[in-house]
Amino acid sequence: MTQEILLPLAMLYANGKESVEGATRFQKLVFLSQKETDVEKTFMYRSDDFGPFSKELHAALEELENRGIIDRTIRTNRSGKETYIYTLTGFGERIIEQIQENNDAEEFEDLLEQVEKTKSEYNNIPLDRLLQYVYSNHRNYTNNSKLDNILEKLPGS
């Protein structure tokens, strides 16, 4: 199985199959996994409206959803905006079980260990704090962002 499939699956399987709330958060979690752990640099990132963005990751998530491997539901957040919630489906869980039973098991477990570091640290913090962290530590991926002025006005900036 390719790394383009394994990395998003590992992200959703990590930390007890905890969901990831928001496309922006998912992008940043994978970005930080690639930049700050030993995760293979699978997805190419560029500076975009909300910081680092990977078209390839976006496409991989759509493909995984279309194949019924992950679920992307829409929830309206407190401010009235729609947010995607990403979770593994039962089919996705069975795929991971198969991976863990075959020759890719060690590679997947190594990937999972690295991804869990990032997910446990950043999945449950407020999105504005996650973005502040990314903007502070990876400035070269934020030069096209629409958020610079907003983030500068937030406490702790």
ABEGO torsion letter per residue (X at the ends): XBAAAAAAAAAAABGGGBBBBEAAAAAAAAAAAAAABABBBABBBBBBAAEBBBAAAAAAAAAAAAAGABBBBBBBBAAGBBBBBBBBBAAAAAAAAAAAABAAAAAAAAAAAAAAAAAAAAAABBAAAAAAAAAAABAAAAAABAAAAAAAABBGX
